[in-house]
């Protein structure tokens, strides 16, 4: 029961809070941006449809010109002047249609440029509204998109671990998250959850870190990283001023994984806690 309570607590603490007034402003701006994008997309679709309708007419005119040219040698019943007039009119019609196509293509280019610019501005405003952390995450996503990924899951995980060790925490977080989407039920997902928790711990984001450690404790109790996840959970609880939960994590670690290296550290910390508790003056006692 104590262990289940410890697991459930990080999951409950993981919620992210966003000020209501900023949230409403963000939604209003995004709605306006969505309306602009929808208008541009509708106009772009209409122009494409106009272009698609014009192209068959051009093909028909070209066929008409070809037919007229072929008939020059055989149209003995008509004068050369009549054929010339018909040919001239066909050429003029074809030139007019080509002009329409060039107009449509130019308009499509302008609309696509405007739509791309709107999308870029939307991303920038969205990240700016969310703050520096969102900007960092957006930059990490861009770097992740440009990064060549291994197809092998072990190599993929190793890449994420290398980025974390190299100090590129945001990029490592992107890779760990992607790994968990690709292989959510794989045994290596335990290491991915722990690694993801470590990226949050490195930035003192204890609530988010506890969520990942909690997933590991809940779903992979026999994984190699589980003892360390208990130890890290204790440290996170301590940073959050949750002393009882911090101690509980240490006790569960010693009880469930007594031979692990993490358990040795936990025993030492529990001993320090006991000494500190004994050294505390008793209530009502002499100073």
The 8 nearest C-alpha neighbors of each residue, nearest first, counted from 0:
[[1, 3, 2, 4, 5, 6, 7, 251],
 [2, 0, 4, 3, 5, 247, 251, 6],
 [1, 3, 5, 4, 0, 6, 251, 248],
 [4, 2, 6, 0, 5, 1, 7, 217],
 [3, 5, 1, 7, 2, 6, 8, 0],
 [4, 6, 2, 3, 8, 7, 1, 248],
 [7, 5, 3, 213, 4, 8, 9, 2],
 [6, 8, 4, 10, 5, 9, 3, 11],
 [7, 9, 11, 10, 5, 6, 4, 12],
 [10, 8, 209, 210, 12, 11, 213, 7],
 [11, 9, 210, 7, 8, 13, 12, 213],
 [10, 12, 8, 9, 13, 7, 14, 210],
 [13, 11, 9, 10, 14, 206, 8, 210],
 [12, 14, 206, 207, 10, 210, 11, 9],
 [15, 13, 12, 16, 11, 206, 207, 10],
 [14, 16, 13, 17, 207, 206, 12, 18],
 [17, 15, 14, 18, 19, 13, 22, 12],
 [16, 18, 19, 15, 22, 21, 20, 129],
 [19, 17, 21, 20, 22, 16, 23, 24],
 [20, 18, 22, 21, 23, 17, 24, 16],
 [21, 19, 23, 22, 18, 24, 25, 17],
 [22, 20, 24, 23, 18, 19, 25, 17],
 [21, 23, 19, 25, 20, 24, 18, 26],
 [22, 24, 26, 20, 25, 21, 27, 19],
 [25, 23, 27, 21, 26, 22, 28, 20],
 [24, 26, 22, 28, 23, 27, 21, 29],
 [25, 27, 29, 23, 24, 28, 30, 22],
 [28, 26, 24, 30, 29, 25, 23, 31],
 [29, 27, 31, 25, 30, 26, 32, 24],
 [28, 30, 32, 26, 31, 27, 33, 25],
 [29, 31, 33, 27, 28, 32, 26, 34],
 [32, 30, 34, 28, 29, 33, 27, 35],
 [31, 33, 29, 35, 34, 30, 36, 28],
 [32, 34, 30, 36, 31, 35, 29, 37],
 [35, 33, 37, 31, 32, 36, 38, 30],
 [36, 34, 32, 38, 37, 33, 39, 31],
 [35, 37, 33, 39, 34, 38, 40, 32],
 [36, 38, 34, 40, 35, 39, 33, 41],
 [39, 37, 41, 35, 36, 40, 34, 42],
 [40, 38, 42, 36, 41, 37, 43, 35],
 [39, 41, 43, 37, 42, 38, 36, 44],
 [42, 40, 44, 38, 43, 39, 37, 45],
 [43, 41, 45, 39, 44, 40, 38, 46],
 [42, 44, 40, 46, 41, 45, 39, 110],
 [43, 45, 41, 47, 42, 46, 40, 48],
 [46, 44, 48, 42, 47, 43, 41, 49],
 [47, 45, 49, 43, 48, 44, 50, 103],
 [46, 48, 50, 44, 49, 45, 51, 43],
 [47, 49, 51, 45, 46, 50, 52, 44],
 [50, 48, 46, 52, 47, 51, 53, 45],
 [49, 51, 47, 53, 48, 52, 46, 103],
 [50, 52, 48, 49, 53, 54, 47, 55],
 [51, 53, 49, 50, 54, 48, 55, 56],
 [54, 52, 50, 56, 51, 55, 49, 57],
 [53, 55, 57, 56, 51, 52, 50, 58],
 [56, 54, 58, 57, 53, 59, 52, 51],
 [55, 57, 59, 53, 54, 58, 60, 52],
 [58, 56, 60, 54, 59, 55, 61, 93],
 [59, 57, 55, 61, 56, 60, 62, 54],
 [58, 60, 56, 62, 57, 61, 63, 55],
 [61, 59, 63, 57, 62, 58, 93, 64],
 [60, 62, 64, 58, 63, 59, 57, 65],
 [63, 61, 65, 59, 60, 64, 66, 58],
 [62, 64, 60, 66, 61, 65, 67, 59],
 [65, 63, 67, 61, 66, 62, 60, 68],
 [66, 64, 62, 68, 67, 63, 61, 69],
 [65, 67, 63, 69, 64, 68, 62, 70],
 [68, 66, 64, 70, 65, 69, 63, 71],
 [67, 69, 65, 70, 71, 66, 64, 86],
 [70, 68, 66, 67, 71, 65, 72, 73],
 [69, 71, 73, 67, 68, 72, 74, 66],
 [72, 70, 68, 69, 73, 74, 67, 82],
 [73, 71, 70, 74, 69, 75, 68, 67],
 [72, 74, 70, 75, 71, 69, 76, 77],
 [75, 73, 76, 70, 71, 77, 72, 78],
 [74, 76, 77, 73, 78, 72, 71, 79],
 [77, 75, 74, 78, 73, 79, 81, 82],
 [78, 76, 75, 74, 81, 79, 82, 80],
 [77, 79, 80, 81, 82, 76, 75, 74],
 [78, 80, 82, 81, 83, 77, 71, 74],
 [79, 81, 83, 78, 82, 84, 77, 85],
 [82, 80, 84, 78, 83, 79, 85, 77],
 [81, 83, 85, 79, 80, 84, 86, 78],
 [82, 84, 80, 86, 81, 85, 87, 79],
 [85, 83, 87, 81, 86, 82, 80, 88],
 [86, 84, 82, 88, 87, 83, 89, 81],
 [85, 87, 83, 89, 84, 88, 82, 90],
 [86, 88, 84, 90, 89, 85, 83, 91],
 [89, 87, 91, 85, 90, 86, 92, 84],
 [90, 88, 92, 86, 91, 87, 93, 85],
 [89, 91, 93, 87, 88, 92, 94, 86],
 [90, 92, 94, 88, 93, 89, 95, 87],
 [93, 91, 95, 89, 94, 90, 88, 96],
 [92, 94, 90, 96, 91, 95, 60, 89],
 [93, 95, 91, 97, 92, 96, 90, 98],
 [96, 94, 98, 92, 93, 97, 91, 99],
 [97, 95, 99, 93, 98, 94, 92, 100],
 [96, 98, 100, 94, 99, 95, 93, 101],
 [97, 99, 95, 101, 96, 100, 94, 102],
 [100, 98, 102, 96, 97, 101, 103, 95],
 [99, 101, 97, 103, 102, 98, 104, 50],
 [100, 102, 104, 98, 99, 103, 105, 97],
 [103, 101, 99, 105, 100, 104, 106, 98],
 [102, 104, 106, 100, 105, 101, 107, 99],
 [105, 103, 107, 101, 106, 102, 100, 108],
 [106, 104, 108, 102, 103, 107, 101, 109],
 [105, 107, 103, 109, 108, 104, 110, 102],
 [108, 106, 104, 110, 109, 105, 103, 111],
 [107, 109, 105, 111, 106, 110, 112, 104],
 [108, 110, 106, 112, 107, 111, 113, 105],
 [111, 109, 113, 107, 112, 108, 114, 43],
 [110, 112, 114, 108, 113, 109, 107, 115],
 [111, 113, 109, 115, 110, 114, 116, 108],
 [114, 112, 110, 116, 111, 115, 117, 109],
 [113, 115, 117, 111, 116, 112, 110, 118],
 [116, 114, 118, 112, 117, 113, 111, 119],
 [115, 117, 113, 119, 114, 118, 120, 112],
 [118, 116, 114, 120, 119, 115, 121, 113],
 [117, 119, 121, 115, 116, 120, 114, 122],
 [118, 120, 116, 122, 121, 117, 115, 123],
 [121, 119, 123, 117, 122, 118, 124, 116],
 [122, 120, 118, 124, 119, 123, 125, 117],
 [121, 123, 125, 119, 120, 124, 126, 118],
 [122, 124, 120, 126, 125, 121, 127, 119],
 [125, 123, 127, 121, 126, 122, 128, 120],
 [124, 126, 122, 128, 127, 123, 121, 129],
 [125, 127, 133, 129, 134, 123, 128, 124],
 [128, 126, 124, 130, 129, 125, 123, 134],
 [129, 127, 125, 126, 130, 124, 25, 21],
 [128, 130, 126, 127, 133, 125, 131, 132],
 [131, 129, 127, 128, 132, 133, 126, 134],
 [130, 132, 134, 133, 135, 127, 129, 126],
 [133, 131, 135, 134, 130, 136, 129, 126],
 [132, 134, 136, 126, 135, 131, 130, 129],
 [135, 133, 131, 137, 126, 132, 136, 138],
 [136, 134, 138, 132, 133, 137, 139, 131],
 [135, 137, 139, 133, 138, 134, 140, 169],
 [138, 136, 134, 140, 139, 135, 133, 141],
 [139, 137, 141, 135, 140, 136, 134, 142],
 [138, 140, 170, 136, 142, 137, 141, 169],
 [141, 139, 143, 137, 138, 142, 136, 144],
 [140, 142, 138, 144, 143, 139, 137, 145],
 [143, 141, 139, 145, 144, 140, 146, 138],
 [142, 144, 140, 146, 141, 145, 139, 170],
 [145, 143, 141, 142, 146, 140, 147, 139],
 [144, 146, 142, 143, 141, 147, 140, 148],
 [147, 145, 143, 144, 142, 148, 141, 149],
 [146, 148, 145, 149, 144, 143, 150, 142],
 [149, 147, 146, 150, 155, 158, 154, 143],
 [148, 150, 155, 151, 154, 147, 152, 158],
 [149, 151, 152, 148, 155, 154, 153, 147],
 [150, 152, 154, 149, 153, 155, 156, 148],
 [151, 153, 155, 154, 156, 150, 149, 178],
 [154, 152, 156, 155, 151, 157, 187, 158],
 [153, 155, 157, 151, 156, 152, 149, 158],
 [156, 154, 152, 158, 149, 153, 157, 151],
 [155, 157, 159, 153, 158, 154, 152, 160],
 [156, 158, 154, 160, 155, 159, 161, 153],
 [157, 159, 161, 155, 156, 160, 154, 162],
 [160, 158, 171, 156, 162, 174, 157, 161],
 [159, 161, 157, 163, 158, 162, 164, 156],
 [162, 160, 158, 164, 163, 159, 165, 157],
 [161, 163, 165, 159, 171, 167, 160, 164],
 [164, 162, 160, 168, 171, 166, 165, 161],
 [165, 163, 161, 166, 162, 160, 167, 168],
 [164, 166, 162, 163, 167, 161, 168, 160],
 [165, 167, 163, 164, 168, 162, 171, 169],
 [168, 166, 162, 163, 170, 165, 169, 171],
 [167, 169, 171, 163, 166, 170, 198, 172],
 [170, 168, 172, 171, 139, 167, 136, 173],
 [171, 169, 139, 173, 172, 168, 167, 143],
 [172, 170, 159, 168, 174, 163, 162, 173],
 [171, 173, 169, 175, 170, 174, 195, 168],
 [174, 172, 170, 176, 171, 175, 177, 169],
 [173, 175, 177, 171, 176, 172, 159, 178],
 [174, 176, 178, 172, 177, 191, 173, 195],
 [177, 175, 179, 173, 178, 174, 172, 180],
 [176, 178, 174, 180, 179, 175, 173, 181],
 [177, 179, 175, 181, 176, 180, 182, 174],
 [180, 178, 183, 176, 182, 177, 181, 188],
 [181, 179, 177, 178, 183, 182, 176, 175],
 [180, 182, 178, 179, 183, 177, 176, 152],
 [181, 183, 179, 185, 184, 180, 178, 188],
 [184, 182, 179, 180, 185, 188, 181, 178],
 [185, 183, 182, 186, 188, 179, 187, 181],
 [184, 186, 187, 188, 182, 183, 189, 179],
 [187, 185, 188, 189, 184, 190, 219, 222],
 [186, 188, 189, 185, 190, 191, 153, 156],
 [189, 187, 191, 186, 185, 190, 192, 183],
 [190, 188, 187, 192, 191, 215, 186, 219],
 [191, 189, 193, 188, 187, 192, 194, 224],
 [190, 192, 188, 194, 189, 193, 175, 195],
 [193, 191, 195, 189, 211, 190, 194, 188],
 [192, 194, 196, 190, 191, 195, 212, 197],
 [195, 193, 197, 191, 196, 192, 190, 198],
 [194, 196, 192, 198, 197, 193, 172, 175],
 [195, 197, 208, 193, 211, 199, 194, 198],
 [196, 198, 200, 194, 199, 195, 201, 193],
 [199, 197, 195, 201, 196, 200, 168, 172],
 [198, 200, 204, 208, 196, 202, 197, 201],
 [201, 199, 197, 203, 202, 198, 204, 208],
 [200, 202, 198, 199, 203, 197, 204, 168],
 [201, 203, 200, 199, 204, 198, 205, 168],
 [204, 202, 200, 205, 201, 199, 235, 208],
 [205, 203, 199, 202, 200, 207, 206, 208],
 [204, 206, 208, 235, 203, 207, 200, 209],
 [205, 207, 13, 209, 208, 204, 12, 210],
 [206, 208, 210, 13, 209, 205, 204, 199],
 [209, 207, 196, 205, 199, 211, 210, 206],
 [210, 208, 9, 212, 206, 207, 211, 213],
 [209, 211, 9, 10, 213, 207, 208, 13],
 [212, 210, 196, 214, 213, 208, 192, 209],
 [211, 213, 209, 215, 228, 214, 210, 196],
 [212, 214, 210, 216, 6, 211, 215, 9],
 [215, 213, 211, 217, 212, 216, 218, 210],
 [214, 216, 212, 219, 213, 217, 218, 189],
 [217, 215, 213, 220, 214, 219, 218, 225],
 [216, 218, 214, 215, 219, 213, 6, 220],
 [217, 219, 215, 216, 214, 220, 189, 213],
 [218, 220, 215, 222, 221, 216, 217, 189],
 [221, 219, 216, 222, 225, 218, 217, 215],
 [222, 220, 219, 223, 225, 224, 216, 218],
 [221, 223, 225, 219, 224, 220, 189, 190],
 [224, 222, 225, 221, 226, 190, 227, 189],
 [223, 225, 227, 222, 226, 228, 190, 193],
 [224, 226, 228, 222, 227, 223, 216, 220],
 [227, 225, 229, 228, 224, 261, 252, 230],
 [226, 228, 230, 229, 224, 225, 261, 231],
 [227, 229, 225, 231, 226, 212, 230, 232],
 [230, 228, 232, 226, 227, 231, 248, 252],
 [229, 231, 227, 233, 232, 228, 249, 226],
 [230, 232, 234, 228, 233, 229, 227, 235],
 [233, 231, 229, 235, 234, 230, 228, 209],
 [232, 234, 245, 230, 236, 248, 231, 235],
 [233, 235, 231, 237, 232, 236, 238, 230],
 [236, 234, 232, 238, 237, 205, 233, 231],
 [237, 235, 245, 239, 241, 233, 238, 234],
 [236, 238, 234, 240, 235, 239, 241, 245],
 [239, 237, 235, 240, 236, 234, 241, 205],
 [238, 240, 236, 237, 241, 235, 205, 242],
 [241, 239, 237, 238, 242, 236, 245, 235],
 [242, 240, 236, 239, 237, 244, 243, 245],
 [241, 243, 245, 244, 237, 240, 246, 236],
 [244, 242, 246, 245, 241, 247, 236, 237],
 [243, 245, 247, 246, 242, 241, 236, 248],
 [246, 244, 233, 236, 242, 248, 243, 247],
 [245, 247, 249, 243, 244, 248, 242, 250],
 [246, 248, 244, 250, 249, 245, 251, 243],
 [249, 247, 251, 233, 245, 246, 250, 229],
 [250, 248, 252, 246, 265, 247, 251, 233],
 [249, 251, 247, 253, 252, 248, 254, 246],
 [252, 250, 254, 248, 249, 253, 255, 247],
 [251, 253, 249, 255, 250, 254, 256, 262],
 [254, 252, 257, 262, 250, 251, 256, 255],
 [253, 255, 251, 252, 257, 256, 250, 262],
 [254, 256, 252, 253, 251, 257, 226, 250],
 [257, 255, 253, 252, 258, 259, 254, 262],
 [256, 258, 253, 262, 259, 254, 255, 252],
 [259, 257, 256, 262, 260, 263, 253, 261],
 [260, 258, 262, 261, 256, 257, 263, 226],
 [259, 261, 263, 262, 258, 264, 226, 257],
 [260, 262, 264, 259, 263, 227, 226, 265],
 [261, 263, 265, 253, 259, 260, 264, 257],
 [264, 262, 266, 260, 265, 261, 267, 259],
 [263, 265, 261, 267, 262, 266, 268, 260],
 [264, 266, 262, 268, 249, 263, 267, 269],
 [267, 265, 269, 263, 268, 264, 262, 270],
 [268, 266, 270, 264, 265, 269, 271, 263],
 [267, 269, 271, 265, 270, 266, 272, 264],
 [270, 268, 272, 266, 271, 267, 265, 273],
 [269, 271, 273, 267, 268, 272, 266, 274],
 [272, 270, 268, 274, 269, 273, 275, 267],
 [271, 273, 269, 275, 270, 274, 276, 268],
 [274, 272, 276, 270, 271, 275, 269, 277],
 [275, 273, 271, 277, 276, 272, 278, 270],
 [276, 274, 278, 272, 273, 277, 271, 279],
 [275, 277, 273, 279, 274, 278, 272, 271],
 [278, 276, 274, 279, 275, 273, 280, 272],
 [277, 279, 275, 276, 274, 280, 273, 281],
 [278, 280, 276, 277, 281, 275, 274, 282],
 [281, 279, 278, 282, 284, 286, 285, 277],
 [280, 282, 284, 283, 279, 285, 277, 278],
 [281, 283, 284, 280, 285, 279, 286, 278],
 [282, 284, 281, 285, 280, 286, 279, 278],
 [283, 285, 281, 282, 286, 280, 279, 278],
 [286, 284, 283, 280, 281, 282, 279, 278],
 [285, 284, 280, 283, 281, 282, 279, 278]]
